[in-house]
Amino acid sequence: MILVDAHVHIYDCFNLERFLNAAYSNFRAEADRLGIGDKFVPILLLAETAKENWFKRLLEYTSRELRIGVGTNINWTFHKTNEKCSIYAKLNSNQGLFIISGQQIITREGLEVLSLCTEKKYYDGEHLEKVIRAVRGIEGIPVIPWAVGKWIGQRGVLVKQILHKIETSGIFLGDNGNRPSFWPKPPHFRLGEKKNIKILPGSDPLPLSSESGKAGSFGFSLNRSISHEYPARDLKQLLTDPAVPFRSYGRLENPYHFFRNQLALRMRRTHNK
């Protein structure tokens, strides 16, 4: 069984050891819920902004043989695969998780597009349709993720137009664990489902230290297997195969945490001005 969190950020305010421990623990909790024991492969799909470059940092750790959590019962080492865009973070228990490079691109309209499973980059500021085509060109998985306030008004209309207009084979929509439980299901998801567009869920941690334990808590499962050498390649093949189903897991954000986080983000932006 493959367990995937399809929208992950690592921020400088996170403690890396806590982040990895929590991510694995969250994947383990879902595996326990499914009753599959240790028979699961956890994957974190990074969606790094222009200000983040944690994948490069982790890739350097593979060469330096760096250990995280030395002197504790849980410590991590980092290992290369046969791909430029993936690494394996290994626990001292011989378990671990894959971390796969990806990018979050901001369009000219202020929307987000994720370019998953590729180390190749594209720049912010282009129109939505051009960004989607560019992500395909760099062999990434293009995802238009839901975000607070982004799919309403003219931008919401634009997303609908794109889903009607552009060749949607290989395009995905994204749900995330920040969507509050009281929020109605976005109509874009219903439109996507009608057009056989898959919706990839991910935790989408916010740049708050309290969010460092969120990765792995909101995602999806695939009853398939992948190779240790080419996890990104294999995952892309599975996701773009219309015959391969997957099952979402995780809970939407409760109202208290949603409003608390939104207030904390506003205070953070004000402080950084």
C-alpha positions as CSV (number, residue, x, y, z in Angstrom):
1,M,0.0,0.0,0.0
2,I,1.2,3.5,-0.9
3,L,0.3,6.4,1.4
4,V,0.8,9.9,-0.1
5,D,0.6,13.4,1.2
6,A,0.3,15.4,-2.0
7,H,0.9,19.0,-0.7
8,V,3.8,19.4,1.7
9,H,5.9,22.4,2.8
10,I,8.9,22.4,5.1
11,Y,9.5,25.8,6.6
12,D,12.4,27.2,8.5
13,C,10.3,27.6,11.6
14,F,9.9,23.8,11.7
15,N,12.1,21.4,13.7
16,L,13.1,18.9,11.0
17,E,13.3,16.0,13.5
18,R,9.8,16.7,14.8
19,F,8.5,17.2,11.3
20,L,9.8,13.8,10.1
21,N,8.7,12.0,13.3
22,A,5.2,13.4,13.0
23,A,4.9,12.7,9.3
24,Y,5.8,9.1,9.8
25,S,3.5,8.8,12.9
26,N,0.6,10.2,10.9
27,F,1.2,7.8,8.0
28,R,1.5,5.0,10.6
29,A,-1.8,6.0,12.1
30,E,-3.5,5.7,8.7
31,A,-1.8,2.3,8.1
32,D,-3.1,1.1,11.5
33,R,-6.6,2.3,10.6
34,L,-6.4,0.3,7.3
35,G,-5.1,-2.7,9.2
36,I,-2.1,-3.2,7.0
37,G,0.6,-3.2,9.7
38,D,4.1,-2.4,8.2
39,K,3.0,-3.0,4.7
40,F,2.9,0.6,3.5
41,V,5.2,3.0,1.7
42,P,4.8,6.6,2.8
43,I,5.5,9.5,0.4
44,L,5.7,13.3,1.0
45,L,5.3,15.4,-2.2
46,L,7.0,18.7,-1.7
47,A,5.4,21.9,-3.1
48,E,8.1,24.4,-2.4
49,T,7.6,28.1,-2.9
50,A,10.2,30.4,-4.4
51,K,11.5,31.1,-0.9
52,E,11.9,27.4,0.1
53,N,14.7,25.0,-0.9
54,W,14.5,22.2,1.6
55,F,14.8,19.5,-1.0
56,K,18.2,20.7,-2.0
57,R,19.2,20.8,1.7
58,L,18.1,17.3,2.2
59,L,19.9,16.1,-0.9
60,E,23.1,17.6,0.5
61,Y,22.5,15.6,3.7
62,T,22.7,12.4,1.6
63,S,26.3,13.2,0.8
64,R,27.3,14.3,4.3
65,E,25.8,11.2,5.9
66,L,24.1,13.5,8.3
67,R,21.9,12.0,11.1
68,I,18.9,13.8,12.6
69,G,18.0,12.8,16.2
70,V,21.3,11.4,17.2
71,G,21.2,10.1,20.8
72,T,17.5,9.5,20.8
73,N,15.5,6.3,20.1
74,I,14.5,7.7,16.7
75,N,17.0,9.1,14.3
76,W,17.0,9.7,10.5
77,T,19.5,9.3,7.7
78,F,19.0,10.4,4.1
79,H,19.7,8.4,1.0
80,K,19.7,9.0,-2.7
81,T,17.5,7.0,-5.2
82,N,18.2,6.7,-8.9
83,E,16.3,9.9,-9.5
84,K,17.3,13.5,-9.1
85,C,13.9,14.4,-7.7
86,S,13.6,11.9,-4.8
87,I,15.3,10.8,-1.7
88,Y,14.7,8.3,1.0
89,A,14.6,9.4,4.7
90,K,15.3,6.2,6.7
91,L,14.6,5.5,10.3
92,N,16.9,3.5,12.5
93,S,14.2,0.8,12.5
94,N,14.8,0.3,8.8
95,Q,11.5,2.0,8.0
96,G,11.2,5.4,6.5
97,L,9.6,7.6,3.9
98,F,10.2,9.0,0.4
99,I,10.5,12.8,-0.1
100,I,9.9,13.9,-3.6
101,S,10.7,17.3,-5.0
102,G,8.1,19.7,-6.3
103,Q,7.2,23.4,-6.6
104,Q,4.3,25.7,-5.8
105,I,4.0,28.3,-8.5
106,I,2.0,31.6,-8.1
107,T,0.2,32.7,-11.3
108,R,-0.3,36.2,-12.5
109,E,-3.9,35.9,-11.3
110,G,-2.8,35.0,-7.8
111,L,-3.7,31.4,-8.0
112,E,-1.5,28.4,-7.1
113,V,-0.3,25.6,-9.3
114,L,1.7,22.7,-7.9
115,S,4.3,21.1,-10.1
116,L,4.8,17.7,-8.4
117,C,7.4,14.9,-8.8
118,T,10.0,17.0,-10.6
119,E,13.2,18.9,-9.6
120,K,12.8,21.2,-12.6
121,K,11.6,24.8,-11.8
122,Y,9.3,27.3,-13.4
123,Y,8.9,30.9,-12.4
124,D,6.0,32.8,-10.7
125,G,3.9,35.4,-12.5
126,E,2.6,33.8,-15.7
127,H,-1.0,33.2,-16.6
128,L,-2.7,30.1,-15.2
129,E,-3.0,28.3,-18.5
130,K,0.6,29.0,-19.5
131,V,1.8,27.7,-16.1
132,I,-0.2,24.4,-16.5
133,R,1.3,23.8,-19.9
134,A,4.8,24.7,-18.6
135,V,4.5,22.2,-15.8
136,R,3.6,19.5,-18.3
137,G,6.7,20.6,-20.3
138,I,9.0,20.0,-17.4
139,E,7.4,16.6,-16.7
140,G,5.7,17.7,-13.5
141,I,2.2,16.7,-12.3
142,P,0.1,19.9,-12.6
143,V,-2.3,20.4,-9.7
144,I,-4.6,23.4,-9.1
145,P,-5.0,23.3,-5.3
146,W,-7.8,24.7,-3.3
147,A,-6.7,27.6,-1.0
148,V,-8.6,29.9,1.3
149,G,-10.2,32.7,-0.7
150,K,-8.5,31.6,-4.0
151,W,-11.5,29.9,-5.7
152,I,-14.1,32.6,-5.3
153,G,-14.9,35.6,-7.5
154,Q,-13.1,36.1,-10.8
155,R,-10.4,33.6,-9.9
156,G,-12.9,31.0,-9.2
157,V,-14.5,31.6,-12.5
158,L,-11.1,31.4,-14.2
159,V,-10.5,27.9,-12.6
160,K,-13.8,26.7,-14.0
161,Q,-13.0,28.1,-17.4
162,I,-9.7,26.3,-17.4
163,L,-11.3,23.0,-16.5
164,H,-13.7,23.5,-19.5
165,K,-11.1,24.8,-21.9
166,I,-7.7,23.2,-21.5
167,E,-7.0,19.5,-22.2
168,T,-7.6,18.1,-18.8
169,S,-5.9,14.7,-19.2
170,G,-3.1,14.6,-16.6
171,I,-4.4,17.7,-14.7
172,F,-5.4,17.4,-11.1
173,L,-7.2,19.5,-8.6
174,G,-6.0,19.6,-5.0
175,D,-7.8,19.4,-1.7
176,N,-6.0,20.1,1.6
177,G,-6.3,19.7,5.3
178,N,-6.7,23.5,5.8
179,R,-10.2,23.5,4.3
180,P,-12.5,24.0,7.3
181,S,-15.1,21.3,8.0
182,F,-17.9,23.9,7.8
183,W,-16.9,25.0,4.3
184,P,-19.2,23.7,1.5
185,K,-17.5,21.4,-1.0
186,P,-16.2,23.6,-3.8
187,P,-18.2,23.3,-7.0
188,H,-14.9,23.0,-8.9
189,F,-14.5,19.6,-7.3
190,R,-17.9,18.5,-8.6
191,L,-17.0,19.8,-12.1
192,G,-13.7,18.0,-11.9
193,E,-15.3,14.8,-11.0
194,K,-17.7,15.0,-13.9
195,K,-14.7,15.5,-16.2
196,N,-12.8,12.6,-14.6
197,I,-10.2,14.9,-13.0
198,K,-8.7,13.4,-9.9
199,I,-8.5,15.4,-6.7
200,L,-5.3,14.9,-4.8
201,P,-5.4,15.6,-1.1
202,G,-2.5,16.9,0.9
203,S,-1.9,18.5,4.3
204,D,-0.5,21.8,3.1
205,P,1.2,22.8,6.4
206,L,1.1,26.6,7.1
207,P,4.3,28.6,7.9
208,L,3.6,28.4,11.6
209,S,5.7,26.3,14.1
210,S,2.5,24.7,15.4
211,E,2.0,23.2,11.9
212,S,5.2,21.2,11.9
213,G,3.3,18.0,13.0
214,K,0.8,18.1,10.2
215,A,2.5,16.4,7.2
216,G,1.1,12.9,6.5
217,S,-2.2,13.6,8.2
218,F,-4.2,14.3,5.1
219,G,-3.6,12.4,1.8
220,F,-4.6,9.3,-0.1
221,S,-3.8,5.6,-0.4
222,L,-3.0,3.5,-3.5
223,N,-3.2,-0.2,-3.3
224,R,-0.2,-0.6,-5.5
225,S,3.6,-0.8,-5.2
226,I,6.5,1.3,-6.3
227,S,10.2,0.7,-6.7
228,H,12.8,2.0,-4.2
229,E,15.0,3.2,-7.1
230,Y,12.3,5.2,-9.1
231,P,9.5,6.2,-6.7
232,A,8.6,9.5,-8.5
233,R,8.5,7.9,-11.9
234,D,6.4,5.0,-10.6
235,L,4.0,7.3,-8.7
236,K,3.5,9.5,-11.8
237,Q,2.6,6.5,-13.9
238,L,0.0,5.4,-11.3
239,L,-1.6,8.8,-10.9
240,T,-1.9,9.4,-14.6
241,D,-3.5,6.0,-15.2
242,P,-7.3,6.4,-15.2
243,A,-7.7,2.8,-14.3
244,V,-5.9,3.1,-11.0
245,P,-8.2,4.2,-8.1
246,F,-7.1,5.8,-4.9
247,R,-8.8,6.6,-1.6
248,S,-8.6,9.9,0.3
249,Y,-8.0,10.0,4.1
250,G,-7.8,12.6,6.8
251,R,-10.1,15.1,8.5
252,L,-10.8,18.7,7.4
253,E,-9.7,21.4,9.8
254,N,-12.0,22.1,12.8
255,P,-13.3,25.7,13.1
256,Y,-11.3,26.6,16.1
257,H,-7.9,25.7,14.5
258,F,-9.0,27.2,11.2
259,F,-9.7,30.7,12.7
260,R,-6.7,30.4,15.0
261,N,-4.4,29.7,12.1
262,Q,-5.8,32.5,9.9
263,L,-5.3,35.0,12.8
264,A,-1.8,33.8,13.3
265,L,-1.0,34.2,9.6
266,R,-2.3,37.7,9.6
267,M,-0.2,38.6,12.6
268,R,2.8,37.1,11.0
269,R,2.3,39.1,7.8
270,T,1.9,42.3,9.8
271,H,5.0,41.6,11.8
272,N,7.1,40.9,8.6
273,K,6.1,44.1,6.9
